Amino acid sequence: MTSTLAGGRAARRQTMRRIRPRRSPAVPLLLAVGAGAAAVLWLWWGNTPSIGDDTGRIINAGRITGLLAGYLMALVVLQMARVPALERRVGSDRVARWHAMTGRYTLCLVLAHVVLIMWGHARRAGLGLADIVRQTTDSLTQLPDLGKAATGTALLVLIGLVSIGGVRRRMPYDTWYHVHLMTYAAVFLTFWHQISTGNDFAVRPLAKTFWYGLYGVVSALVIWFRVLTPIRLNLRHRMRVEAVVEETPGIVSVLIGGRRLHRIGAEAGQFFRWRFLAPGMRFSSHPYSLSAAPRPDLLRITVKAIGDHSAGLRGLRPGTRVWAEGPYGALTASRRSRGKVLLVAGGVGITPMRALFETLPGAAGDITLLYRATTTQDLALWDELSAIADERGARLMYAVNSPDGARPDISAETLQRKIPDIDRHDVFLCGPPGFAQAVYEALRGAGVPARRIHHESFAM
Ligand SMILES: Cc1cc2nc3c(=O)[nH]c(=O)nc-3n(C[C@H](O)[C@H](O)[C@H](O)COP(=O)(O)OP(=O)(O)OC[C@H]3O[C@@H](n4cnc5c(N)ncnc54)[C@H](O)[C@@H]3O)c2cc1C
């Protein structure tokens, strides 16, 4: 694919700007989230003149957990909205981790809220265990919106269960993705009881306006970025499969043509979620990174077959319509803070690294790529990488298992021996979790500061 080298030169010229990393907005964002939580507690405080006894304490703990759960639920949806500023500056995998963590806290708060409110009201009415069940059933049928809230809570529990690491890993991506989409329904169903039965909103119009505003803004962001923006992008660029090329056994590249693709705003290192409008694939949208710099008329992804979707790409026919959402991801040249860069790829993690190897600005000797694979036959895209290395005077190294199956030594000492000034490099890293963790530790041992190790995970 020599043509991508020409694309690479153009992309390098475009990105040849002053090397200045974007600051991660994690701290300001955390402060903003904390300020929002404080405002929510203030709502409760302002509406609670006094708490008399233990029963009052239990009910008030139920109110606080309910309010905080409602607030975090809005954040969970915000993290699903794929707001470009968040995806590009924080990184999609980090947003996904925050989303998973916020989701866990939300579910715990929701369950605590349910238990505390049921328990508190039962104590106040002097009820026994059997009566609690009857009282809860009565409340669900008689109080406004509580039935919907119960259905929403059941959905949240289901989503929480399929998100547990062990369950998630055994589940096809598509199943997990579609169950996860039910979060929107769960949030919608639980929202109304907060307004109609929540003491803090029923009697305070300002609080109610604030709550509608919070959920309104989040809903608008979801509709804008997850529905309208992709429709606009796909109508404008009208992408189709141009060709499918076998790279190594089990790995194919899909070339995707379209109109004015240079205006799509993608950078090397980023990914899209791709939906191919072919039989059996229409309802699946999967993330794959660009494996070459975007060209005005062509994008390329390179995919390893591990399940239904990735294996199905081999059978795509030229002309198949493509629906893409993106670009997403923060593993781009803008992360770089130094002149020298080491790219480390493990297995199919080579895809974003291949695009960065082609486009990162740098003089001869500035860029090094270390590619880990099981055997030399598994080094997908090797010929292209060699051509790029020759063209720009970059270093290309690989590490494969020895003939007896022993893993190569990628320790701090080896890295220092191969790249003596490694502590003065930025490192971009992409590979399977175990490999990425081992390389991260070796890099730290070799003196590379954590802030200069830029990692993106393919885990979802
Ligand atoms: C940001 C991002 C960028 C990616 N870029 C690329 C790319 O450029 N090239 C590429 O080949 N892949 C890439 N992936 C991974 C790719 O999206 C998945 O391999 C693919 O979606 C799996 O779908 P499937 O239907 O083929 O397999 P499934 O049927 O969903 O999965 C089969 C089995 O593999 C496991 N599995 C699924 N996905 C992963 C994963 N990501 N890591 C480890 N185990 C998994 C499942 O739990 C299941 O056990 C990327 C992932 C992310 C999040």
The ligand as a Tripos MOL2 file, in Angstrom:
@<TRIPOS>MOLECULE
LIG
   53    58     1     0     0
SMALL
NO_CHARGES

@<TRIPOS>ATOM
      1 C1        -10.9880    1.6310   20.7710 C.3       1 LIG1
      2 C2        -10.8810    0.2550   20.1490 C.ar      1 LIG1
      3 C3        -10.1840    0.0950   18.9700 C.ar      1 LIG1
      4 C4        -10.0580   -1.1710   18.4100 C.ar      1 LIG1
      5 N1         -9.3480   -1.3120   17.2440 N.ar      1 LIG1
      6 C5         -9.1870   -2.5330   16.7130 C.ar      1 LIG1
      7 C6         -8.4420   -2.7110   15.5020 C.ar      1 LIG1
      8 O1         -7.9250   -1.7510   14.9180 O.2       1 LIG1
      9 N2         -8.3120   -3.9560   15.0170 N.ar      1 LIG1
     10 C7         -8.8740   -5.0520   15.6440 C.ar      1 LIG1
     11 O2         -8.7190   -6.1700   15.1640 O.2       1 LIG1
     12 N3         -9.5880   -4.9150   16.7990 N.ar      1 LIG1
     13 C8         -9.7690   -3.6890   17.3270 C.ar      1 LIG1
     14 N4        -10.5070   -3.5440   18.4730 N.ar      1 LIG1
     15 C9        -11.1370   -4.7390   19.0780 C.3       1 LIG1
     16 C10       -12.4050   -5.0800   18.2930 C.3       1 LIG1
     17 O3        -13.3480   -4.0300   18.4400 O.3       1 LIG1
     18 C11       -13.0110   -6.3790   18.8170 C.3       1 LIG1
     19 O4        -12.0880   -7.4000   18.5990 O.3       1 LIG1
     20 C12       -14.2760   -6.7430   18.0640 C.3       1 LIG1
     21 O5        -15.2580   -5.7420   18.2360 O.3       1 LIG1
     22 C13       -14.8060   -8.0550   18.5860 C.3       1 LIG1
     23 O6        -16.0700   -8.3230   18.0050 O.3       1 LIG1
     24 P1        -16.4560   -9.7950   17.4880 P.3       1 LIG1
     25 O7        -17.9230   -9.8340   17.2190 O.co2     1 LIG1
     26 O8        -15.5540  -10.1580   16.3590 O.co2     1 LIG1
     27 O9        -16.0740  -10.7160   18.6930 O.3       1 LIG1
     28 P2        -17.0070  -11.0840   19.9240 P.3       1 LIG1
     29 O10       -17.9230  -12.1940   19.5230 O.co2     1 LIG1
     30 O11       -17.6120   -9.8530   20.4920 O.co2     1 LIG1
     31 O12       -15.9040  -11.6150   20.9150 O.3       1 LIG1
     32 C14       -15.3210  -12.9020   20.8170 C.3       1 LIG1
     33 C15       -14.5520  -13.1300   22.0950 C.3       1 LIG1
     34 O13       -13.4800  -12.1710   22.2170 O.3       1 LIG1
     35 C16       -13.6420  -11.3850   23.3930 C.3       1 LIG1
     36 N5        -13.3480   -9.9930   23.0110 N.ar      1 LIG1
     37 C17       -14.1240   -9.1650   22.2890 C.ar      1 LIG1
     38 N6        -13.5580   -7.9800   22.1460 N.ar      1 LIG1
     39 C18       -12.3780   -8.0530   22.7910 C.ar      1 LIG1
     40 C19       -11.3410   -7.1330   23.0140 C.ar      1 LIG1
     41 N7        -11.3890   -5.8900   22.5550 N.pl3     1 LIG1
     42 N8        -10.2930   -7.5490   23.7400 N.ar      1 LIG1
     43 C20       -10.2190   -8.7910   24.2200 C.ar      1 LIG1
     44 N9        -11.1760   -9.7090   24.0600 N.ar      1 LIG1
     45 C21       -12.2520   -9.3470   23.3530 C.ar      1 LIG1
     46 C22       -15.1090  -11.5170   23.7760 C.3       1 LIG1
     47 O14       -15.3220  -11.3230   25.1840 O.3       1 LIG1
     48 C23       -15.4090  -12.9360   23.3580 C.3       1 LIG1
     49 O15       -14.9890  -13.8390   24.3260 O.3       1 LIG1
     50 C24       -10.6550   -2.2840   19.0350 C.ar      1 LIG1
     51 C25       -11.3740   -2.1130   20.2230 C.ar      1 LIG1
     52 C26       -11.4830   -0.8610   20.7680 C.ar      1 LIG1
     53 C27       -12.2520   -0.6720   22.0420 C.3       1 LIG1
@<TRIPOS>BOND
     1     1     2 1
     2     2     3 ar
     3     2    52 ar
     4     3     4 ar
     5     4     5 ar
     6     4    50 ar
     7     5     6 ar
     8     6     7 ar
     9     6    13 1
    10     7     8 2
    11     7     9 ar
    12     9    10 ar
    13    10    11 2
    14    10    12 ar
    15    12    13 ar
    16    13    14 ar
    17    14    15 1
    18    14    50 ar
    19    15    16 1
    20    16    17 1
    21    16    18 1
    22    18    19 1
    23    18    20 1
    24    20    21 1
    25    20    22 1
    26    22    23 1
    27    23    24 1
    28    24    25 2
    29    24    26 1
    30    24    27 1
    31    27    28 1
    32    28    29 2
    33    28    30 1
    34    28    31 1
    35    31    32 1
    36    32    33 1
    37    33    34 1
    38    33    48 1
    39    34    35 1
    40    35    36 1
    41    35    46 1
    42    36    37 ar
    43    36    45 ar
    44    37    38 ar
    45    38    39 ar
    46    39    40 ar
    47    39    45 ar
    48    40    41 1
    49    40    42 ar
    50    42    43 ar
    51    43    44 ar
    52    44    45 ar
    53    46    47 1
    54    46    48 1
    55    48    49 1
    56    50    51 ar
    57    51    52 ar
    58    52    53 1
@<TRIPOS>SUBSTRUCTURE
     1 LIG1         1 GROUP 0 **** ****
